[in-house]
Amino acid sequence: MLGNDCKFFELDLFNFNASAGNSLFSLYDIEQIGANSSNGQSYLNRKLDQARKYNTLYFGTDLNLLNTAIRIPLKNNSTIKAGFGIRQRNEFQLTLDRNMLSLILNGNKRFEAQSINLLPSINFLSLMDYHFTGAYEFSSTRLGGRKLTTALTLHRLTGLANLNSRDSGLEFYTAPDGRYIEVETQLEINTASVGSMSDDWNIDLGETSVKDALTKGCGKGWGIDVGGSLELNSHIQLHAALIDLGFIRFNENATTYSGNKILRFEGAEVEGIYNPSISSDFEGDSLAEILELTESAGEYVIGMPTKLLICGQWQSQKIEKHRVPYSRHTVSACVVEGFGNYLSASPIPALNVGYTLSAGNILNVGINTSVGGLYGGISGGGFISLRGSVMKLTIGSNNLAPLLFSSAGRFIDGYMALSVLY
C-alpha cells in the first residue's frame, strides 16, 4: 500500500488474506475417487503419471495489524510516498516426490533397482514483519519526460517459529529380485519456536508474556523489496519488483537434528513356535534411535521465499475525482516466478491476467485468471470494492472457479480489507 488510491493519507483498519491448496488433486479428482471406489487405484495411478515430479501442499495467512501510507505531492510535479506496517505471517509447505506416493499406492516392485526419496520437504515459518516503505515518482528527462517510480521496502523480521528440512533425503532402494531393501539417510532438520512444545502439542511460553514473545521472538532478520514502474504513455505502465529478499537468524530455542546412516533390511528371523521372537537388522525402539539422530542446540539461518514480478497495465483515459485520478477500465498482466520451491515461492512461473471496471471510483469490480505457479492448472477469481466518503471495503478471491468447475478446485483463497482514505 503506497497511497495510490488517496489524496494524502491511507490507513488499513483490517486487512487479512488466507490461501490453501495443492498441486495434485482437484475437487473433481476427489469426487471421482469417491464415486469409483473399485477403480480408485487405477484413477490415482493415472493422476500420478500426469503429475509433476514434485507436488506441493501449501497453507498461508497474512494479517496486517497496522498499515498506513502518506502521499506528498511536490512542486516539481513529483511525489513522495511513504508507508509503515506490521504484519503477522504464517506459511506452511509440504513437497512430496511423485514416486513416494506411487510406492505407498503400489508397493516397491515397480521400483526394482531404483532409488527414490521417501522424505517430504517440510517448511513452516511464522513471523512478525515490521516494514517501512518509500517511493519517489518523478518525470525523467532521459526517458523523454515519462513518469518513473522507484520504491524500496525495508523489513525487520522477527521469527516466531520455524521447521525446515533443508536438503535432507531418505533414499529407498530395492535390490534386483527383492533380495534386500536399503535406506540411506542424510538428515538436517532445524526447529525453533518462542516456547517449548508440550506433550499435547501446545506451546508453553513459560514466564515469557505474549507481548514479549511477539516482539522478541526466537530469531531476527532483515528483508527488502525493490521495484520500479515506468509510464510509457497516459495508458500503458510497466512494473517490475523483487520481493521477500532476506533472511532470519534463529538463535533462541533453536535445535538441529542430524544424521547420516545406511540401513539394510534382508528379512526377519523368527525363533520359536509357541512364543516366537522376531529379530531384524534394525536396532532401536524409536525411529530416532534407528536412524541414530543427534540433537544439537545452536543458531541457524534461513532465507525468505524470494519472488520476481514483471507486470504490465493498460488504463483507459484517467478521470479525476476529488483530486484522486482513476480509470474506468484497467487491464493488467503479471508474471510471478520464485527462486526455488520454498514456502509460497515456486520456480514454475505463474501468469495472472485481470480486468477492473470502476464506477466513479466508488464501486470497483474485477475479474482475474491465472495459470501455472504454485498449484498449476487454471484458476479464476474476482473482487468487489465499495468506497463511501473516507471508507473503502474490499472483498475478493483469486479462485472462484470451483463454484463452476470442480476440476479447477486445487486451491481456495480469500481476502478482505477495510481502509480509511483521505
Secondary structure, DSSP 8 states (H G I E B T S, - for coil): --STTSSSEEEEEEEEEEEEEESS--HHHHHHHHH-GGGHHHHHHHHHHHS-SEEEEEEEEEEEEEEEEEEEE-TTS-EEEEEEEEEEEEEEEEEEEHHHHHHHHH-SGGGBT-EEE---EEEEEEEEEEEEEEEEEEEEGGGTTEEEEEEEEEEEEEEEEEEE-TT-EEEEEE-GGG--EEEEEEEEEEEEESSEE-TTS-EE-TT--HHHHHHH-SEEEEEEEEEEEEE-SSSEEEEEEEEEEEEEEE-SSEEEEEEEEEEEE---EEE-SSS-EEE-S---SSHHHHHT-EEEE--EEEE---EEEEEEEEE-SEEEETTEEEESEEEEEEEEEESSSBTTB-SS-EEEEEEEEEETTTEEEEEEEEEETTT-SEEEEEEEEEEETTEEEEEEES--GGGT-GGGTTEEEEEEEEEEE-
